[in-house]
Amino acid sequence: VQLVESGGGLVQSGGSLRLSCTPSANIFSTHSMAWYRQRGPGKEHELVARIFSDGRTLYANFAKDRFTISRDDANNTLYLQMSRLEPDDTRVYYCNAARYQDVYWGQGTQVTVSS
């Protein structure tokens, strides 16, 4: 399964961005989907938010009240709506799909927040 992300870019502090992730197969009913972020090469991936196959969501503390994970089952697309962005949100953001040992990653999309 390939995960194709889009929507990253440069935004000013306080602005908003919406990231999208489209899997090459219909996996929302079998896999939990998540967004992770990474500060730089070799750094650990940090969970941002996860949406389970039953629709439950989970957020990192820094993402609560600012970010919203959602999915459009009809269009097979996962989203991450980010608002009130801060310079410390500057990272590469990755889409992730997981079901037990069956794990897939997207190629990443850069989000840069200027002060």
C-alpha positions as CSV (number, residue, x, y, z in Angstrom):
1,V,0.0,0.0,0.0
2,Q,1.3,3.4,-0.9
3,L,0.4,6.5,1.0
4,V,0.6,9.8,-0.9
5,E,0.6,13.0,1.1
6,S,0.0,16.6,0.0
7,G,-0.7,20.0,1.5
8,G,2.5,21.0,3.2
9,G,4.1,24.3,2.7
10,L,5.2,27.6,4.2
11,V,2.8,29.5,6.5
12,Q,3.1,32.3,8.9
13,S,2.7,31.8,12.6
14,G,-0.9,31.7,13.6
15,G,-1.9,30.4,10.2
16,S,-3.5,27.1,9.1
17,L,-2.8,24.3,6.7
18,R,-4.6,21.1,5.8
19,L,-2.6,18.0,5.0
20,S,-4.1,15.1,2.9
21,C,-3.1,11.5,2.6
22,T,-4.5,9.1,0.0
23,P,-3.8,5.4,0.3
24,S,-3.5,3.3,-2.9
25,A,-6.0,0.8,-1.4
26,N,-9.1,1.0,0.8
27,I,-7.7,0.4,4.2
28,F,-9.7,2.7,6.5
29,S,-11.9,-0.2,7.7
30,T,-8.9,-2.4,8.6
31,H,-6.1,-0.1,9.6
32,S,-5.7,2.8,12.0
33,M,-4.4,5.9,10.3
34,A,-2.2,8.5,11.9
35,W,0.0,11.6,11.3
36,Y,3.5,11.7,12.7
37,R,6.1,14.4,12.5
38,Q,9.8,14.4,12.5
39,R,12.1,17.3,13.3
40,G,14.9,16.1,11.0
41,P,16.7,13.1,9.6
42,G,17.6,10.6,12.3
43,K,15.2,12.1,14.8
44,E,12.3,10.1,16.2
45,H,8.9,10.2,14.7
46,E,6.4,11.9,17.0
47,L,2.8,11.0,17.0
48,V,0.5,13.9,16.2
49,A,-2.9,12.2,16.0
50,R,-4.5,8.8,15.2
51,I,-7.9,7.8,13.9
52,F,-8.9,4.2,14.5
53,S,-11.0,2.1,12.1
54,D,-14.1,2.7,14.3
55,G,-13.6,6.5,14.1
56,R,-12.2,7.1,17.6
57,T,-9.4,9.7,17.6
58,L,-6.3,10.2,19.7
59,Y,-4.2,13.3,19.9
60,A,-0.8,14.3,21.3
61,N,-1.1,17.0,24.0
62,F,0.4,19.6,21.7
63,A,-2.2,18.8,19.0
64,K,-5.3,19.0,21.1
65,D,-7.4,22.1,20.4
66,R,-5.3,23.1,17.4
67,F,-5.2,20.0,15.1
68,T,-8.0,17.8,13.8
69,I,-7.6,14.4,12.2
70,S,-10.4,13.2,10.0
71,R,-11.1,10.9,7.1
72,D,-13.4,10.9,4.1
73,D,-14.2,7.3,3.5
74,A,-16.0,8.0,0.2
75,N,-12.9,9.7,-1.2
76,N,-10.4,7.4,0.6
77,T,-8.6,10.4,2.0
78,L,-7.1,11.2,5.4
79,Y,-6.8,14.7,6.6
80,L,-5.0,16.7,9.2
81,Q,-6.4,20.2,9.7
82,M,-3.8,22.3,11.5
83,S,-4.6,25.8,12.9
84,R,-2.9,28.3,15.1
85,L,0.4,27.0,13.8
86,E,3.6,27.9,15.6
87,P,7.3,28.0,14.5
88,D,7.8,24.9,16.7
89,D,5.4,23.0,14.4
90,T,8.0,23.1,11.7
91,R,8.6,19.5,10.8
92,V,8.2,16.9,8.1
93,Y,4.8,15.3,8.5
94,Y,4.2,11.7,7.7
95,C,1.0,9.7,7.0
96,N,1.0,6.3,8.7
97,A,-1.3,3.2,8.4
98,A,-1.0,0.3,10.8
99,R,-2.7,-3.0,11.6
100,Y,-0.6,-5.1,13.9
101,Q,2.8,-5.6,12.1
102,D,1.4,-4.3,8.8
103,V,2.7,-0.8,8.8
104,Y,3.0,1.7,5.9
105,W,4.5,5.2,5.7
106,G,4.1,8.0,3.3
107,Q,7.0,10.0,1.9
108,G,6.5,13.0,4.1
109,T,5.5,16.6,3.5
110,Q,7.3,19.6,4.8
111,V,5.5,22.1,7.0
112,T,7.4,25.3,7.7
113,V,6.0,27.9,10.0
114,S,7.6,31.3,9.9
115,S,7.6,33.7,12.9
